Amino acid sequence: MIICADDYGLREDIDRAILGLCSLGKLSAVSCMVVLKRCDATALNALVAHQAKVDIGLHLCLTDEGLPMARPLPECQLPD
């Protein structure tokens, strides 16, 4: 079974949890949100320290994290 932690670089608490799980050998892989400013060289270096035990990949982010994915629909309106 492959266990992949998602969203490394999204928030500090998520990063800490992922690094802790890497240290315990509980993860097979981690995906990094490198599009975010906080997923910088310092954050990535902390993760790369575990690269012998965990695969490190890229989390594709096709949206602007600061914007909603779509405009809200008017109340009680369903799309066609």
LINTA-V684568 format. One record per residue. PSI is psi in radians with two decimals (* if undefined). Layout:
psi=<PSI,PSI>
This chain:
psi=<2.41,2.24,2.01,2.20,2.31,2.77,0.43,2.28,-0.13,-0.86,2.71,-0.73,-0.63,-0.77,-0.79,-0.76,-0.76,-0.77,-0.67,-0.76,-0.63,-0.76,-0.59,-0.08,0.46,-0.15,2.61,-0.53,2.79,2.39,2.36,2.37,1.27,-0.20,-0.34,2.48,-0.61,-0.17,1.12,-3.00,-0.69,-0.84,-0.74,-0.62,-0.65,-0.64,-0.70,-0.44,-0.33,0.14,-0.35,-0.42,-0.23,2.44,2.43,2.18,-3.11,2.30,1.91,2.24,1.86,0.18,2.86,2.02,-0.32,-0.10,2.63,2.69,-0.45,2.77,2.50,2.51,2.60,2.60,2.33,0.31,2.20,2.53,2.71,*>
